Amino acid sequence: MKPYLLGNEELKELSAKIGGWRIMTNHIEREFNFSNFIEAFSFMTKIALICEKHNHHPNWENVYSKVIIKLSTHDLGGITNLDQTIASEINDIFEK
């Protein structure tokens, strides 16, 4: 998949497509909360495999049971279709 920057209309529709994510100026972000560190780390491991598959890696942080993920395509300077795809895949894993 070749990434391209999302246009204004696509950005406006993005919230409905990737529930739970906040649309920021140059990235999208979401906080995920779990019962403990093991659940949070397990989630991060699953996400790492998705990101590696797409060769597109998030900025993220983990403190005990909380994981914050920020997605942006730095090469293009903003939010792309690739960020949207990965956010959707992350949502799918979180909801399972």
C-alpha positions as CSV (number, residue, x, y, z in Angstrom):
1,M,0.0,0.0,0.0
2,K,1.4,3.3,-1.0
3,P,0.6,6.0,1.6
4,Y,-0.9,9.3,0.7
5,L,-2.0,12.2,2.9
6,L,-5.7,12.3,3.8
7,G,-7.5,15.3,2.5
8,N,-9.7,17.6,4.6
9,E,-12.9,15.6,3.7
10,E,-11.3,12.3,4.5
11,L,-10.0,13.7,7.8
12,K,-13.5,14.8,8.7
13,E,-14.9,11.3,8.1
14,L,-12.0,9.6,9.9
15,S,-13.5,9.7,13.4
16,A,-16.5,7.6,12.3
17,K,-14.2,5.1,10.6
18,I,-11.8,4.6,13.5
19,G,-13.8,4.9,16.6
20,G,-12.0,5.9,19.8
21,W,-9.1,7.7,18.0
22,R,-8.5,11.4,18.4
23,I,-7.7,13.3,15.2
24,M,-4.9,15.8,16.0
25,T,-3.1,18.2,13.6
26,N,-0.4,15.8,12.4
27,H,-1.3,12.4,14.0
28,I,-4.1,10.3,15.4
29,E,-3.9,8.9,18.9
30,R,-5.8,6.6,21.2
31,E,-5.4,5.4,24.8
32,F,-6.1,1.8,25.7
33,N,-6.5,0.6,29.2
34,F,-6.2,-3.0,30.5
35,S,-6.4,-4.8,33.8
36,N,-2.7,-5.2,34.3
37,F,0.7,-5.0,32.7
38,I,0.7,-8.4,31.1
39,E,-2.5,-7.7,29.2
40,A,-1.1,-4.3,28.0
41,F,2.2,-5.9,26.9
42,S,0.4,-8.7,25.2
43,F,-1.7,-6.1,23.2
44,M,1.5,-4.3,22.3
45,T,3.1,-7.5,21.0
46,K,0.1,-8.1,18.7
47,I,0.2,-4.5,17.5
48,A,4.0,-4.7,16.8
49,L,3.4,-7.6,14.4
50,I,0.8,-5.6,12.5
51,C,3.1,-2.6,12.3
52,E,6.0,-4.7,11.1
53,K,3.7,-6.2,8.4
54,H,3.0,-2.7,7.1
55,N,6.5,-1.4,7.8
56,H,4.9,1.5,9.6
57,H,5.7,1.9,13.3
58,P,3.9,4.0,15.9
59,N,5.0,6.3,18.6
60,W,3.7,4.7,21.7
61,E,4.1,4.5,25.5
62,N,3.2,2.0,28.1
63,V,2.8,2.7,31.8
64,Y,1.6,-0.4,33.7
65,S,-1.9,-1.1,32.3
66,K,-2.2,1.9,29.9
67,V,-1.0,2.0,26.3
68,I,-1.0,5.2,24.3
69,I,-0.5,4.9,20.5
70,K,0.1,7.8,18.1
71,L,0.1,7.2,14.4
72,S,1.5,9.5,11.8
73,T,3.4,9.2,8.5
74,H,6.4,11.4,9.2
75,D,7.8,11.1,5.7
76,L,4.7,12.8,4.3
77,G,4.1,15.1,7.3
78,G,0.7,14.0,8.5
79,I,-2.1,11.5,8.6
80,T,-2.3,9.0,5.8
81,N,-4.4,6.1,4.6
82,L,-1.8,3.8,6.1
83,D,-2.4,5.3,9.5
84,Q,-6.1,4.8,9.0
85,T,-5.6,1.2,8.1
86,I,-3.4,0.4,11.1
87,A,-5.7,2.2,13.4
88,S,-8.6,0.0,12.1
89,E,-6.6,-3.1,12.6
90,I,-5.6,-2.1,16.1
91,N,-9.3,-1.5,16.9
92,D,-10.1,-4.9,15.7
93,I,-7.6,-6.5,18.0
94,F,-8.6,-4.4,21.0
95,E,-12.3,-5.4,20.5
96,K,-11.6,-9.1,20.4
